[in-house]
Structure formats: structure tokens, C-alpha cells
């Protein structure tokens, strides 16, 4: 996670608001969290914030990459 933060800092994009994310719900409309797509130079990194913690990240509007990556429940997916 720290490598991604450093990469975004070198690209000067760490404080940009995220544009690409999706809420994960199942067929019974149970929320399972939010999946964020963070673009780097050649690929995208996927970060999951599971329910119920995903609700707090949207309290102040659309979160920045820094807020997502520093969230204590954030999980990096491969």
C-alpha cells in the first residue's frame, strides 16, 4: 500500500478525487463494500473497503486517493 502512495505522490495525484468506483451488492441487495480503481501509469490498482466501513469514507463527498489508501480497513486486491 505504501508503494502505491509513493507512486501517486511522484505523479502528484495523491490528493485527486477518485472517479472510478463501484458499490458491491449481492442479489439480495446486501451491501458488501466499495471497490475503488486507482489509475497508475500503466495499470489500475483495485482497493476494497468492506461494509460497513465504506459508508464513513463518503461522509465528506467523493474521497481522494489518499483517504482511500490510508483507510484502516482498505484491502489491496490483485
C-alpha positions as CSV (number, residue, x, y, z in Angstrom):
1,X,0.0,0.0,0.0
2,X,2.9,2.4,0.8
3,X,4.4,1.8,-2.7
4,X,1.1,2.9,-4.3
5,X,1.0,6.0,-2.1
6,X,4.6,6.9,-3.0
7,X,3.9,6.3,-6.7
8,X,0.8,8.6,-6.6
9,X,2.9,11.2,-4.8
10,X,5.5,11.2,-7.5
11,X,2.7,11.5,-10.1
12,X,1.3,14.4,-8.0
13,X,-2.1,12.7,-8.0
14,X,-2.4,11.6,-4.3
15,X,-4.9,14.4,-3.5
16,X,-7.2,13.9,-6.5
17,X,-10.7,12.7,-6.0
18,X,-11.4,9.2,-7.2
19,X,-13.5,8.9,-10.3
20,X,-13.9,5.2,-10.8
21,X,-15.6,3.1,-8.1
22,X,-18.5,0.6,-7.7
23,X,-20.6,-0.5,-4.8
24,X,-20.7,-4.2,-4.3
25,X,-24.1,-5.6,-3.6
26,X,-25.4,-9.2,-4.0
27,X,-28.7,-10.5,-5.4
28,X,-30.5,-9.9,-2.0
29,X,-29.4,-6.2,-2.1
30,X,-26.9,-6.7,0.8
31,X,-24.0,-4.2,0.6
32,X,-20.6,-5.8,0.8
33,X,-18.5,-2.6,0.4
34,X,-17.0,-0.4,-2.3
35,X,-14.3,-1.3,-4.9
36,X,-12.1,1.6,-6.0
37,X,-10.0,1.6,-9.1
38,X,-6.8,3.8,-8.7
39,X,-5.0,4.5,-12.0
40,X,-1.2,4.4,-12.1
41,X,1.0,4.9,-15.1
42,X,0.5,1.5,-16.9
43,X,-2.2,-0.2,-14.8
44,X,-5.0,0.2,-12.3
45,X,-4.9,-0.9,-8.7
46,X,-8.1,-2.2,-7.1
47,X,-8.8,-1.3,-3.4
48,X,-11.7,-2.7,-1.5
49,X,-13.2,-1.1,1.6
50,X,-15.7,-3.6,3.1
51,X,-19.1,-2.9,4.6
52,X,-20.0,-1.3,6.9
53,X,-16.8,0.8,6.8
54,X,-17.4,2.0,3.3
55,X,-20.1,4.4,4.5
56,X,-17.8,6.6,6.5
57,X,-15.5,7.3,3.6
58,X,-18.3,9.1,1.6
59,X,-19.4,11.4,4.5
60,X,-17.5,14.3,3.1
61,X,-18.3,13.7,-0.5
62,X,-16.1,11.7,-3.0
63,X,-12.9,10.6,-1.3
64,X,-9.4,11.3,-2.5
65,X,-6.9,8.6,-3.3
66,X,-5.1,9.4,-0.1
67,X,-8.2,8.9,2.0
68,X,-8.9,5.5,0.4
69,X,-5.3,4.2,0.7
70,X,-5.0,5.4,4.3
71,X,-8.3,3.9,5.4
72,X,-7.6,1.3,8.1
73,X,-9.9,-1.3,6.5
74,X,-8.7,-0.8,2.9
75,X,-7.6,-4.1,1.2
76,X,-5.4,-4.1,-1.9
77,X,-6.7,-6.7,-4.5
78,X,-4.6,-8.3,-7.2
